[in-house]
Amino acid sequence: MRRFYPYTVNEVLLIKIIYGAASIQGVFLAWLLFRSRLNQPANRILGAVLAVISFHLVLVGFDERDFFMAFPHLSRISWALGSLYGPLVFLFICYLTRAQVKPWLKWLMFAPFLVIFVELLPYYLQSAEAKRAYLDAFDAASRDDFGWINQFSSLLQIGFVAGNLFFYLHLEKKRSEEFSAIEAVRVGWLRQFLVFLAAITFFGVLVFFARLWEIPILSAFYRFHFIGVVFLFYWLSYKALTRPVLFGIVSEQEAESLPDPGKKYSRSGLEAGQLNEIFDKVKAVLEEGHLYRSNDLTLTQLSDTAGLPRHQVSQAINTLYNGNFFDLVNDYRIEEFIRQAGSPDKKHLSQLGIALESGFSSKASFYAVFKKKTGMTPAEYLEGERVSPPS
């Protein structure tokens, strides 16, 4: 409900067609991301973002008296949805880039949504008849859409998109050498996505306040304040069709079509023999010092311990290993877990306890990495080891 000025029939119909078609596209993309078995849980978080936006788009597209009189319990739902996007996108960034963020900080991001939801809860709990009585004077009800809740939510969205973009740029600058070829492409796409998201958010908020303050010309664009979301959905669809490996929709075997990771280091001047020496030294440092047991180990710390330039360590790992820095370290952690799980000295520890001692930071990351590496859960793997006859 965001209208207190008349639309022509053609404008209303056009908005319904454009927003309705885009919301169907968004739901289809969300479905693809949810069913993908690769690149999780980042894909599922992005799928949740698209699903929520699609629902929001329907509410905006059908924002008229007859619709909400027929479905009164959908009124004011859009007031709370806007405060969900920033926290969900933040989680998406964290999982896609493997950023180490405290769990409490991730949950804290949802505090504004909870505040708005609690504020709106008395209205949500009203009966359909009470809501229809309120909505019957639709022009007056529409003016409430520009009250403090949506003003606060709009400013909150600006803060989140700016914060998420700066957070990502900081990560990209700090960890660009740690990404493999596929991850580098995905992270590059993430930059485009965040910039796109920032642009459409700034436009939407700008015309919202323009309509609130009745600023000439700009306020006329308010009827299409969600048009940027339409372009976002079709841009994402184009990316999903042309580069499905970005989202893990298809197997990463398609990575063969990506640029050769060696080209990233074409100007480094290191020869194959030098790369082998660097890689051997890196493995020796990891094994002798058991550095992989540190759950916050970074490429910079490994490079400093080895006494080698960070970019050379990154090049050696990405060129000679079937994965990147994280894959190498996690493989050592899995081997350590398997070794400790078979040790009588560790019988008093649970599987999670052993995993934490091996360097994993959480149960979720341990299970995800272990299953990706072995194709089995830790319990299934260890059970197989116990029943297997000696060779």
N, C-alpha and C positions, 0 to 999 in steps of 0.2 A: 504494500500500500504506500505509494509514493507519488500521489497525484492530487492536486486540488485545482486543476485547470482543465478545460475541455480538450479532448482529442477528436479529430475527425474520425469517421468510421474507417477510412482507408489507412490512417496512421495506426489505429488500434490493431487492425488486421495485419498490417505489415510487421508490427512489433511482435505479434503473436507468432507469425510464420517464421521470422528470423530467429527469435529466441527459442521457439519450440524446436526448430530443426537443429539448432546448435546444442540444445540440451540433450537431444537424442544422440548426437555425435559424442558429447561428453560422457554419457552413460556407456556408450559402446567402448570408448577408450578406457574408461574405468574398469569395465568387464575384462578387457584384454589384459590390463595390468594386474588385476586380482587373480586371474587364472595362470599368469606366468609363474613358472617354477624357478626362474632365474632372477638374480638381482633383487632378492627379497631382504628385508622387509621394505626397502625404499620404494619398490613398485607399488606395494599395497598402500603405503601412505599417500603416494601421488594419486593412486586410484581413489582414495578416500577424499582427497582435495577436489578432484574432478567431479565425483559424485555429489558432494555438497554444493559445489558451484552450479552444477546442472539443476539441482533442485531449486536453488536460489534463483536461477535464470527463469525457471517456470513461474515462480512466484512474482517476479518482476514483470515478465511478459504478460501475465494474466491479471495484472493489478487493476481490477475494476470491481465495482460494487456487486454485480451479479455473481462473479466468481466467489468472492469471499462470503457473500450471503449463503451461497450453496455449500461452501466449505469453511465455515467460521473458525474451525480449529487450526486452520492454516494461517490465519491472520497473526501478524506480529512475529511469526517464526523467523522471517528474514531479518528482524532486528538483532537477533542473537547470532545468526550465521556468520556475519562479517567478522566477528571477533575470533572465529575458529581458524581462518585461513593462515594468519601469521604463524601461530604455534605449529600447525600441521606442516607448513612449508619449512619451518625451522627444523623439525624432526626429519623431514625429507633430506635436507642438506646434510644433517649429521650422519644419517645412515648411508647416503650415497658417497660421501667423502670419507667415511669412517672417522669422523672427528670425535675426539675424546671429550665428552661433556658430562658433567655430573648429572645423575638421574633427577635430583631434586630441581635442577634448573630447567630441565625439560618439562616437568610437571608445573613449575611455577609459571611458565608461559601461558597456561590455560586459566590462570587466576582471573584475568579480565572477563573471559567468557563466563566463568562461574558467577561473577558479580552481576553481570547483565542478566544471566539466566535467573538468578535468585530474585532480582528486581522485577522480572517479568512473570515469575511463577504465579503470583496471585491472579494475573490475567489468564494465563494458560489453564488454570484450574477452574475457571468459570464455565458455566454450562453453555451449550450452543445457543440457547435462547438469549442469555445475557450478552453474549458476544454479538449476536444479530441486532439486538437493541442498540448496542454501541455503534455498529457498522451501518445501521440504517441511515444515519446522518453521515454519508460517506465523505462529503467535502470536509466536514469538521474532523472526522477520524483521520483523514489523509493529512491534515495539518499536523497531527501528532507525530507523523513520520519524521518531522523535522525538529523534534524535541531533543532533549539533552542526551538521550540514549544513542540515537543515531549520529548526533554530532560527536559524541565521545568515541563511538565505534569508528567513525570515519577518520578521526585523528589517530586513533589507535592503529588502524590499517596503514596509515602513512608511516607511523613509527616502526611498525613491524617490517614493511617492505624495505625501508631504508636500513634497518638494523640487520635484516637477513642478507641484504646485498653486501653490506660492509663486512659482516661475519664471513660470508663466502669469499670475498676478495682477500681478506686476511688469510684464510685457509689456503687459497690458491697460491698466494705469494710465498707462504711458509712451506708448503708441501708439494709444490708442482713437480719436483724431481722424484717424488715417491710414487707417482702414478704410472701404471703400465700404459701401453698404447691405447687399449680399449677404454681404460679409466680416464685417460687424458681427453679422449673424444667425448665421453659422457660428461665430464666435468666442464668441458668447453660448451657443451649444449646447456648445461645447468646455468652457466653465466648468461647465455642468451635468454633462457627461461625467466631468470630473476629480473633481468632488465625489462623484458616484455611485461612481466607482472607489475613491476614498479611503474611503468608508463601507463598501463590501463588503470592502476589504482589511483595515481595522481590525477588522471583525467576524470575518473568517476567522482573523486572527492571534490575536485575543482568545480564541476558542474553542480554537485550537490549543494555546496555553499553558495554558488551563483544563484541557484533557484531559491535558496533560503533568503538571501539578501536581495533578490530580484535585480540582479545585475543584467543589464541589457545584453543581447546577443548570446552571451555565454549561457544564460538560463534557458535559452531555446534548445540547447543541446541536451538538456536534462532527460528528455524522453528517451534518448539513446545512450544513457550513461553506462549501460552494460554492454555496449557494442564492442568494446575492446575484448570482452570475454569471448564473444563470438569468433573474433579473429584468432584469439589464443587457442580455442578448440580446434579450429581448422589448421592452424600452424602445427599443433601437436599431432594431428592426424597425418599431415604431410610427412612429418619427421618419422612417425611410426611406420608409415608405408615405405619410405625411402631408406631409412636406417633403423630397422627394427632391433638391431643389436644394441642400440642405445638404451632400450628399455628392458632388455632381456626377454623380449617377446619370442625371439628365436634363439637357437643355440649360438654360442659365441664362436662357433666354427666360421661364422660369417666374418670374423675378424680378419680373415685372409684378405678381405677387400679393403681393410683399413690401411693407412700408411704404414710402411715398414718402420718398426720402432727404432731401427738403426739409423733412419734418416734424421731422427730427432737429435742424434749425436754426430751427425756427419762432419761437423766442424771441430770435433773434440781433439782429433789428432791421435787418439789412442789406437794402437794396433791390437790384433787378436791376442797376441802373446801377452801384452800388457794387461788386457782385460782379464785374461785367465789368472794372472798373478794377483791382481786386485781381488778377484772373486775368491780365490783360494785363501787369501789373507782374511777376508771378511768372514768366511766360514770358520777359519781357525779361531778368530776372535770370539765369534758366537759360541763355539763349542768349548773353548778353554775357559772362558769367563762365565759361561752359562747366562749370557746377557738376555737371552730370550725369556728367561724366567721373570724378568721385569715387565709387568703388564702395561707400563707406559713408555716402553722403549721407543725411541724415534730414530729416524734415519740419521739425524744430526748427531745423536749420542753414539750411534754405532760408528759413524765416520770418525768422530773425535777419538774414540777408543782405539780404532784401527790406525789412527794417524794418517788418514787419507782425506783428500778433498771430497766433500759431500756429493758433488755432481759426478765424480768418477765412480764412487761406490754405487750410486743410482744407475749409472750407465752399465756397469758390470753386471749388476743383478738383473736389470731389465733386458739385457742382451743375451746373457748366458743361462738365465734361469727361466723355467716355465711359469712365470708370474712376476710379481713385483716384490718390493720390500716386505709388505705385510704377508704375502703368501709364503715367502721364505721363512720368516720368523714364526708364523703359525704352523708350518710344517715341522719345525724344530719342537714346538710346543706339543704337537700331537705325538711325536716320537717320544718325548719326555713323559707324557701322560701314559702311554702304553707301557713304557719301561717301568714307571713307578707303580702302575696298577698291578703289575706282575711281581712286585717286590713284597716279600713277607713283612718288611719294616713299615709298609704303608697300609696294612690290613685294617688299621684302626680308623682310616680316613674314608670318607665317602668319595664317590666319583667326582663330585663337584669340588671337594676339598683338594683332591689330587690335581684337578684341572687348574685350580687357582694357584697351587704351588708350581705348576708347570708354566705359568705365565699368562693364562687367560684372565680377563678382567671380569667376566660375568658368565652365568650359566647360559644365557641366550647366545652369546658369541661363541662359546665353546661348542655347544650342540650344532650350531650352524656350520662352523668351520669343520668340525669332525665329520659331519654327514657329507659335506661337499667333497671332502678328501677321500673318505672311505666308502661312501654310499650306504653307510649303516649308522645307527645310533651307537654311542659308546657301549651301552649294555649289550646290544646285539654283537658288536665286534668282540668284546671280551668273552662273551658266552661262546662264540665260535672258536676263539683261541683255546678255551678250556676243553672243548670237545674234540678239537682236531687232533688226530694221532701224530705222534712225533715223526719227523721226516728222517 
